[in-house]
Amino acid sequence: MKAVAVQVFGGPGGLAVVDRPVPRPAGGQVLIRTEAIGVGGVDVLIRNGALAAYGFEPGHVLGGEIAGTVTGTGDGVDPSWLGRRVWAFTGTGGGYAEQAVAPAATLVPLPESLSPVDAVTLGSSGMVAQFGLRHARFVPGESVLVRGAAGGIGIMAVQLAARGGAKTIAVTTSSPDRGERLRELGATDVLDRAGGAAGGFDVILDVVAGPDLPAFFGRLNPNGRLVAVGAVAGPPPADFGQALFTAFRKSWSFATFSADTVPTPDRTAATAGLFTAGLRSVVHEVLPLEQAAQAHRKLDAGEVFGRIVLTTPAGP
Ligand SMILES: NC(=O)c1ccc[n+]([C@@H]2O[C@H](COP(=O)([O-])OP(=O)(O)OC[C@H]3O[C@@H](n4cnc5c(N)ncnc54)[C@H](OP(=O)(O)O)[C@@H]3O)[C@@H](O)[C@H]2O)c1
C-alpha cells in the first residue's frame, strides 16, 4: 500500500511516498481503509524535528486522524465494526497511508450526513478545543480570546465559545480577510497577533505560545485563566512566569492542556457529540495522499485557514 513517510526530518522535501506492507491490527485494534486523513500542526512539528525528543525515527509515517471503513479487527474487538464507516485516532502516526490501524476504543461511527473530510476536520481539533475551554473553566457570560484562531483548533474554539454563551470572543489572526471569516464563525473582535488594543479577558485559549505569550497575561481580567493548548510559535521565554508573579494580586492562572490527559472514552464520546452538533467544518483544501509534501509546504507558508485534508483513491 501507499504511505507517506518522513525520510529526512526538516522541510517538507523530506516527506516521500513509500510502499509499505498493510499493517496488521493487534489486539484491541482495527484496520481501516482510509478515505480522508487530517493534516495537523502536530504532523508539522514531528516532520520538522521539533518533537525529536519523543524518539521518532526516519521512515516514520505521519498522521493521527483518519476516516474510512473498517476492514479488519484484532483480538478482542467487536467484529460488528467490520464494514462500518468510522472516524479514528491512530495516535502520533500511521495515518498518511491507504490503510492504517487504530485502537478500537477511539472509533466513532460516521453519521450519514457527515463526509470523511468533514469528520477529520471537526474531530480532533474540536475535541481539543472543547476540553481546552473546559480546562480553562470557561462559563457562559465570560469574555474569551482565542490566540491563533485561524487554525483547526482555533476555528473550533471560536464556534464552541459562541455556542457556550461567551459574552465576547476576540481572536488573533494575521489578516483582515481571516478576521472576517472568523467573525462569520462567531468572533466579535479581531486583534492582530500582538494583541491589539482590546480589553480584558476571563479566558485566553492559546494555540501560539512563543515569545509574545507573557504579554498576553496582561490582557487577563482578575481571576483570568490562560490555557496553552499548542505552541505553533515555539515555547514561551524561560522566565514567562515572572509576568504572573508581577501581577500577583490579579490571581491569574496559567495552565497547559493536552488531550493526552483526557481518558479515551471521554474523548471518543466528545468527538461523537461534535459530529452531530451542526458545527461548521472549515476545509482549506483537499489533496491526494501523494501530495502530502505540498500540504506541508502550504502549512509552513502560513497559507492555511482551517484544515488541509488528504484523500486516498478509496475516498471521495
Ligand atoms: N493540546 C492538545 O492536546 C493538542 C492536540 C493537537 C495539537 N496540539 C497543538 O496545537 C498546535 C496546532 O494547532 P492548529 O493545527 O490549530 O494550529 P495551526 O493551524 O498550525 O496554527 C494556528 C494559527 O496560528 C497562527 N500562527 C502561526 N504562527 C504564528 C506565530 N508565529 N505567531 C502568532 N500566530 C501564529 C496562524 O494564524 P494567523 O496567520 O492567521 O495568525 C495559524 O493559522 C500545535 O502546537 C500542536 O502541538 C495540541
The ligand as a Tripos MOL2 file, in Angstrom:
@<TRIPOS>MOLECULE
LIG
   48    52     1     0     0
SMALL
NO_CHARGES

@<TRIPOS>ATOM
      1 N1         -3.4020   20.2350   23.4190 N.am      1 LIG1
      2 C1         -3.5380   19.1610   22.6680 C.2       1 LIG1
      3 O1         -3.9830   18.1020   23.0850 O.2       1 LIG1
      4 C2         -3.1470   19.2700   21.2350 C.ar      1 LIG1
      5 C3         -3.6030   18.3480   20.2920 C.ar      1 LIG1
      6 C4         -3.2580   18.5240   18.9630 C.ar      1 LIG1
      7 C5         -2.4150   19.5830   18.5970 C.ar      1 LIG1
      8 N2         -1.9630   20.4180   19.5600 N.ar      1 LIG1
      9 C6         -1.0650   21.5430   19.2320 C.3       1 LIG1
     10 O2         -1.8220   22.5290   18.5620 O.3       1 LIG1
     11 C7         -0.9650   23.2060   17.6450 C.3       1 LIG1
     12 C8         -1.5590   23.1010   16.2620 C.3       1 LIG1
     13 O3         -2.8810   23.5900   16.2510 O.3       1 LIG1
     14 P1         -3.5680   24.0900   14.9050 P.3       1 LIG1
     15 O4         -3.3960   22.9990   13.8760 O.co2     1 LIG1
     16 O5         -4.8940   24.6040   15.2510 O.co2     1 LIG1
     17 O6         -2.5970   25.2960   14.5830 O.3       1 LIG1
     18 P2         -2.0350   25.8710   13.2260 P.3       1 LIG1
     19 O7         -3.0740   25.8060   12.1880 O.co2     1 LIG1
     20 O8         -0.7060   25.2690   12.9530 O.co2     1 LIG1
     21 O9         -1.7980   27.3920   13.6890 O.3       1 LIG1
     22 C9         -2.8470   28.1910   14.1990 C.3       1 LIG1
     23 C10        -2.7040   29.6180   13.7530 C.3       1 LIG1
     24 O10        -1.7020   30.2830   14.5000 O.3       1 LIG1
     25 C11        -1.2680   31.4180   13.7680 C.3       1 LIG1
     26 N3          0.1870   31.4940   13.8750 N.ar      1 LIG1
     27 C12         1.0860   30.6800   13.2750 C.ar      1 LIG1
     28 N4          2.3320   31.0350   13.6070 N.ar      1 LIG1
     29 C13         2.2140   32.0980   14.4400 C.ar      1 LIG1
     30 C14         3.1600   32.9250   15.1180 C.ar      1 LIG1
     31 N5          4.4740   32.7360   14.9890 N.pl3     1 LIG1
     32 N6          2.6770   33.9040   15.9100 N.ar      1 LIG1
     33 C15         1.3490   34.1050   16.0390 C.ar      1 LIG1
     34 N7          0.4020   33.3780   15.4040 N.ar      1 LIG1
     35 C16         0.8580   32.3780   14.6230 C.ar      1 LIG1
     36 C17        -1.7200   31.2250   12.3130 C.3       1 LIG1
     37 O11        -2.8150   32.1010   12.0160 O.3       1 LIG1
     38 P3         -2.6220   33.5970   11.5080 P.3       1 LIG1
     39 O12        -1.5410   33.5640   10.4410 O.co2     1 LIG1
     40 O13        -3.9490   33.9800   10.9620 O.co2     1 LIG1
     41 O14        -2.2040   34.3890   12.6990 O.co2     1 LIG1
     42 C18        -2.2500   29.7900   12.3160 C.3       1 LIG1
     43 O15        -3.3210   29.5880   11.4470 O.3       1 LIG1
     44 C19         0.4050   22.5660   17.7500 C.3       1 LIG1
     45 O16         1.1970   23.3100   18.6450 O.3       1 LIG1
     46 C20         0.0780   21.1960   18.3130 C.3       1 LIG1
     47 O17         1.1500   20.6220   19.0160 O.3       1 LIG1
     48 C21        -2.3250   20.2890   20.8470 C.ar      1 LIG1
@<TRIPOS>BOND
     1     1     2 1
     2     2     3 2
     3     2     4 1
     4     4     5 ar
     5     4    48 ar
     6     5     6 ar
     7     6     7 ar
     8     7     8 ar
     9     8     9 1
    10     8    48 ar
    11     9    10 1
    12     9    46 1
    13    10    11 1
    14    11    12 1
    15    11    44 1
    16    12    13 1
    17    13    14 1
    18    14    15 2
    19    14    16 1
    20    14    17 1
    21    17    18 1
    22    18    19 2
    23    18    20 1
    24    18    21 1
    25    21    22 1
    26    22    23 1
    27    23    24 1
    28    23    42 1
    29    24    25 1
    30    25    26 1
    31    25    36 1
    32    26    27 ar
    33    26    35 ar
    34    27    28 ar
    35    28    29 ar
    36    29    30 ar
    37    29    35 ar
    38    30    31 1
    39    30    32 ar
    40    32    33 ar
    41    33    34 ar
    42    34    35 ar
    43    36    37 1
    44    36    42 1
    45    37    38 1
    46    38    39 2
    47    38    40 1
    48    38    41 1
    49    42    43 1
    50    44    45 1
    51    44    46 1
    52    46    47 1
@<TRIPOS>SUBSTRUCTURE
     1 LIG1         1 GROUP 0 **** ****
